[in-house]
Amino acid sequence: MPDFIEVKFKGERKEWYTNPQQFPFRIGDLIIVEAEKGEDLGRVNQVELPARVSVSQNDGVKKAFRKANENDVVRRQGNKVAEQKALEICRQKVVVHSLQMKVADCEYQLDGNKITFYFTAEKRDDFRELVKDLAGVYHTRIELRQIGVRDEAKRLDGYGVCGRRLCCSSWIQEFGPITTQAAKEQNLPLNPNKLAGVCGRLKCCLMYERDFYNWAIAQFPELAKPIKTGKGEGLIAKIDIFKDTFTVKYNSGEIEVLPLAVSKDKVYKCQNDCGHEHGNLEELARTESHY
């Protein structure tokens, strides 16, 4: 039986729990877990600790109690309806208190002992009066948690221009830094509208193939660098890592597309010092005088 299980909640929030009763939880099970001064409901996401994750019972990890029953599921459905109403009320009160913040989501603890509002803001604002106002309405603990715009997209979920579910909502565990340098290295046009995801920040997928592009481009001669072939001297005008070719623009104005093999040493000199220059290794091998 698993000693630790990872449970996923609304908005892709995940947390590890102990399994003291050694209950045979399975991935996808709805379960009841220990929460702050109460209980919460989530879905089992993992039943084995990955090698990169370190969790100990001495870390104050909360407990998993049992599988959810029909009454728990009905209560969760009721909470979903209440969350939408609370979200609208909170947004109205933000306007009343003239706060510069955007309320993105609302999450009820299963037993109703806590309501968490997630918001984005350009800067830290004093929302203590807002918390008091909301506590007066719901008579329970209110928590306002500031998140970034990428976390907001992760919570709200959606689909990208690729037609697939957002990576941040479907599988990304932690956000890493992304810069325009990744786009430059992949020869992508620096168009903000095309490089930005639904969150308004640079797309996470810019980093997926970065290492491959860096490796592939390193196999080619540098752009605008002189090269000498059998047709004369020219400059590297373009490279194509998918076709393993590069384009040379000669001083005469002629354009030629050559295979990558030609560029390995730019021009291959005869080791027998015959005075000949050969465009590529294959040509050198075919020269009968070198057998």
C-alpha positions as CSV (number, residue, x, y, z in Angstrom):
1,M,0.0,0.0,0.0
2,P,1.3,3.5,-0.7
3,D,2.8,5.4,2.3
4,F,2.3,8.8,0.5
5,I,-0.2,9.9,-2.1
6,E,-0.4,13.1,-4.1
7,V,-3.8,14.7,-4.2
8,K,-5.0,17.2,-6.8
9,F,-7.6,19.9,-6.0
10,K,-9.3,22.6,-7.9
11,G,-7.1,24.7,-10.1
12,E,-4.4,22.0,-10.4
13,R,-3.4,22.6,-6.7
14,K,-1.4,19.5,-5.6
15,E,-0.2,18.4,-2.2
16,W,1.3,15.2,-0.7
17,Y,-0.5,13.3,2.2
18,T,0.4,10.3,4.3
19,N,-1.6,7.2,4.2
20,P,-1.5,6.0,7.8
21,Q,-4.3,3.4,7.4
22,Q,-2.6,1.9,4.3
23,F,-5.7,2.3,2.4
24,P,-5.4,0.9,-1.2
25,F,-6.0,4.3,-3.0
26,R,-5.8,4.3,-6.8
27,I,-5.1,7.1,-9.2
28,G,-8.4,9.0,-9.9
29,D,-10.1,8.1,-6.6
30,L,-12.0,10.9,-4.9
31,I,-10.8,11.0,-1.3
32,I,-11.2,12.9,1.9
33,V,-8.0,14.4,3.4
34,E,-7.0,16.4,6.5
35,A,-7.3,20.1,6.0
36,E,-6.8,23.1,8.3
37,K,-9.3,22.7,11.1
38,G,-11.4,20.3,9.0
39,E,-11.6,18.1,5.9
40,D,-11.2,18.6,2.2
41,L,-11.9,16.6,-0.9
42,G,-9.5,15.9,-3.8
43,R,-8.5,13.4,-6.4
44,V,-5.6,11.0,-6.1
45,N,-2.9,12.1,-8.6
46,Q,0.0,9.9,-7.7
47,V,0.5,6.9,-5.4
48,E,4.3,6.6,-5.5
49,L,6.9,9.2,-4.6
50,P,8.9,10.2,-7.6
51,A,12.7,10.1,-7.1
52,R,12.9,13.9,-7.3
53,V,10.4,14.4,-4.5
54,S,11.4,14.1,-0.8
55,V,8.6,13.8,1.7
56,S,8.8,12.7,5.3
57,Q,6.2,12.2,8.0
58,N,8.3,14.5,10.2
59,D,7.6,17.3,7.8
60,G,4.1,17.9,9.2
61,V,2.5,16.2,6.2
62,K,-1.3,16.0,6.6
63,K,-3.2,12.7,6.5
64,A,-5.5,11.0,3.9
65,F,-8.6,9.7,5.7
66,R,-10.8,7.7,3.4
67,K,-12.5,7.5,0.0
68,A,-15.2,10.1,-0.6
69,N,-18.8,8.9,-0.4
70,E,-21.9,10.0,-2.2
71,N,-22.7,12.7,0.4
72,D,-19.2,14.2,0.0
73,V,-19.6,14.4,-3.8
74,V,-23.0,16.1,-3.5
75,R,-21.5,18.6,-1.1
76,R,-18.7,19.3,-3.5
77,Q,-21.2,20.0,-6.2
78,G,-22.9,22.5,-3.9
79,N,-19.6,24.2,-3.2
80,K,-19.0,24.7,-6.9
81,V,-22.2,26.7,-7.2
82,A,-21.4,28.6,-4.1
83,E,-17.9,29.4,-5.4
84,Q,-19.3,31.2,-8.5
85,K,-21.5,33.4,-6.3
86,A,-18.7,34.1,-3.9
87,L,-16.4,35.0,-6.8
88,E,-18.9,37.6,-8.0
89,I,-19.5,39.1,-4.6
90,C,-15.7,39.4,-4.0
91,R,-15.2,41.2,-7.3
92,Q,-18.0,43.6,-6.4
93,K,-16.4,44.3,-3.1
94,V,-13.0,44.9,-4.7
95,V,-14.6,47.7,-6.7
96,V,-16.3,49.1,-3.5
97,H,-12.9,49.1,-1.7
98,S,-11.1,50.6,-4.8
99,L,-8.5,47.9,-4.8
100,Q,-6.2,47.4,-7.8
101,M,-6.5,43.7,-8.0
102,K,-8.2,41.1,-10.2
103,V,-10.0,38.2,-8.5
104,A,-9.3,35.1,-10.6
105,D,-10.8,32.2,-8.7
106,C,-12.5,31.0,-5.6
107,E,-12.1,27.7,-3.8
108,Y,-14.2,26.3,-0.9
109,Q,-12.8,23.8,1.6
110,L,-15.2,20.8,1.6
111,D,-16.5,21.5,5.1
112,G,-16.8,25.2,4.4
113,N,-14.4,26.1,7.2
114,K,-12.3,28.2,4.8
115,I,-12.8,30.1,1.5
116,T,-9.7,31.0,-0.5
117,F,-9.8,33.8,-3.1
118,Y,-7.0,33.9,-5.7
119,F,-6.1,37.2,-7.2
120,T,-3.5,38.9,-9.4
121,A,-2.2,42.4,-8.8
122,E,0.6,44.6,-10.1
123,K,1.7,45.4,-6.6
124,R,0.9,44.5,-3.0
125,D,-2.2,46.2,-1.7
126,D,-3.8,46.5,1.7
127,F,-6.9,44.2,1.5
128,R,-7.5,43.8,5.3
129,E,-10.8,45.6,5.1
130,L,-11.9,43.4,2.2
131,V,-11.1,40.3,4.2
132,K,-13.2,41.7,7.1
133,D,-16.0,42.5,4.8
134,L,-16.1,39.0,3.2
135,A,-15.8,37.3,6.7
136,G,-18.9,39.3,7.7
137,V,-20.8,37.9,4.8
138,Y,-19.7,34.2,5.1
139,H,-18.8,33.9,8.8
140,T,-15.9,31.6,8.1
141,R,-12.2,32.0,7.6
142,I,-11.3,34.0,4.5
143,E,-7.9,33.8,2.8
144,L,-6.8,36.0,-0.1
145,R,-3.8,34.5,-2.0
146,Q,-1.9,36.5,-4.6
147,I,-0.8,34.5,-7.7
148,G,1.0,35.4,-10.9
149,V,-0.6,35.6,-14.3
150,R,0.9,32.2,-15.3
151,D,-0.6,30.7,-12.1
152,E,-3.9,32.3,-13.1
153,A,-3.9,30.6,-16.5
154,K,-3.0,27.3,-14.8
155,R,-6.0,27.6,-12.4
156,L,-8.5,28.7,-15.1
157,D,-7.4,26.1,-17.7
158,G,-8.0,26.4,-21.4
159,Y,-6.5,25.6,-24.8
160,G,-3.6,27.1,-26.6
161,V,-3.2,28.0,-30.3
162,C,-1.9,24.5,-30.9
163,G,-5.3,23.2,-30.2
164,R,-4.2,21.2,-27.1
165,R,-4.9,21.8,-23.4
166,L,-2.6,24.3,-21.8
167,C,0.6,22.7,-20.7
168,C,0.5,24.6,-17.4
169,S,-2.9,23.0,-16.5
170,S,-2.2,19.6,-17.8
171,W,1.4,18.6,-16.7
172,I,3.8,21.4,-15.8
173,Q,4.6,21.2,-12.1
174,E,6.8,24.3,-11.7
175,F,7.3,27.4,-13.9
176,G,10.8,28.1,-15.1
177,P,12.2,31.4,-16.5
178,I,11.5,32.1,-20.2
179,T,13.3,34.8,-22.2
180,T,13.1,36.1,-25.8
181,Q,16.6,34.6,-26.2
182,A,14.9,31.2,-26.6
183,A,12.9,32.6,-29.5
184,K,16.0,34.1,-31.1
185,E,17.9,30.8,-30.9
186,Q,15.0,29.1,-32.8
187,N,15.0,31.8,-35.5
188,L,11.4,32.7,-34.6
189,P,10.0,36.2,-35.4
190,L,10.0,38.4,-32.3
191,N,6.3,39.1,-32.6
192,P,4.8,39.5,-29.1
193,N,1.4,38.5,-30.3
194,K,2.7,35.1,-31.5
195,L,5.2,34.4,-28.7
196,A,2.7,35.1,-25.9
197,G,0.4,32.5,-24.4
198,V,-3.1,33.0,-23.0
199,C,-1.5,34.4,-19.8
200,G,0.1,37.2,-21.8
201,R,3.6,35.9,-21.0
202,L,6.1,34.1,-23.2
203,K,4.9,30.6,-24.1
204,C,6.3,27.8,-22.0
205,C,6.8,25.7,-25.1
206,L,9.6,28.0,-26.3
207,M,11.8,26.1,-23.9
208,Y,10.9,22.6,-25.1
209,E,13.1,22.4,-28.1
210,R,15.7,25.0,-27.1
211,D,18.4,22.5,-26.4
212,F,17.8,20.7,-29.7
213,Y,18.0,24.0,-31.7
214,N,21.2,25.0,-29.9
215,W,22.8,21.6,-30.7
216,A,21.6,21.7,-34.3
217,I,22.6,25.2,-35.1
218,A,26.1,24.5,-33.6
219,Q,26.6,22.0,-36.5
220,F,26.3,24.8,-39.1
221,P,28.7,27.6,-40.0
222,E,27.7,31.0,-38.6
223,L,25.4,33.2,-40.5
224,A,27.1,36.0,-42.6
225,K,30.4,34.2,-42.3
226,P,32.7,33.8,-45.4
227,I,32.9,30.4,-47.0
228,K,34.9,29.2,-50.0
229,T,33.5,26.4,-52.2
230,G,34.3,25.1,-55.7
231,K,32.3,28.0,-57.1
232,G,34.2,30.7,-55.3
233,E,33.8,32.8,-52.2
234,G,30.5,33.8,-50.6
235,L,28.7,34.4,-47.4
236,I,26.4,32.1,-45.4
237,A,22.9,33.6,-46.0
238,K,20.6,31.1,-44.4
239,I,20.6,27.7,-42.6
240,D,17.9,25.1,-42.5
241,I,18.3,22.6,-39.6
242,F,15.4,20.5,-40.8
243,K,16.8,19.8,-44.3
244,D,20.4,19.9,-43.2
245,T,21.2,22.5,-45.8
246,F,22.6,26.1,-45.8
247,T,22.4,28.8,-48.5
248,V,25.5,30.5,-49.8
249,K,25.3,33.9,-51.6
250,Y,28.4,34.3,-53.8
251,N,30.1,37.6,-54.5
252,S,28.8,37.3,-58.1
253,G,25.2,37.4,-56.7
254,E,24.5,33.7,-57.4
255,I,22.6,31.8,-54.7
256,E,23.3,28.1,-54.0
257,V,21.9,25.6,-51.5
258,L,24.4,23.2,-50.2
259,P,24.2,20.1,-47.8
260,L,25.5,20.5,-44.3
261,A,28.4,18.0,-45.1
262,V,30.0,20.7,-47.3
263,S,30.4,23.1,-44.4
264,K,32.2,20.8,-41.9
265,D,35.6,22.3,-42.8
266,K,34.3,24.8,-45.2
267,V,36.8,23.7,-47.9
268,Y,38.6,20.4,-47.6
269,K,42.3,20.5,-48.5
270,C,44.0,17.5,-49.9
271,Q,46.1,15.7,-47.3
272,N,48.5,14.6,-50.1
273,D,49.2,18.3,-50.8
274,C,48.2,18.0,-54.5
275,G,47.1,21.6,-54.5
276,H,43.5,20.7,-55.2
277,E,40.5,22.0,-53.2
278,H,37.4,19.8,-52.8
279,G,33.9,20.9,-52.0
280,N,33.1,18.1,-49.6
281,L,34.3,14.9,-48.1
282,E,32.5,12.8,-50.7
283,E,34.1,14.6,-53.5
284,L,37.5,14.1,-51.8
285,A,36.9,10.4,-51.5
286,R,35.9,10.1,-55.2
287,T,39.2,11.6,-56.3
288,E,41.1,8.7,-57.7
289,S,44.5,10.2,-57.0
290,H,43.8,9.8,-53.2
291,Y,43.2,6.1,-53.1
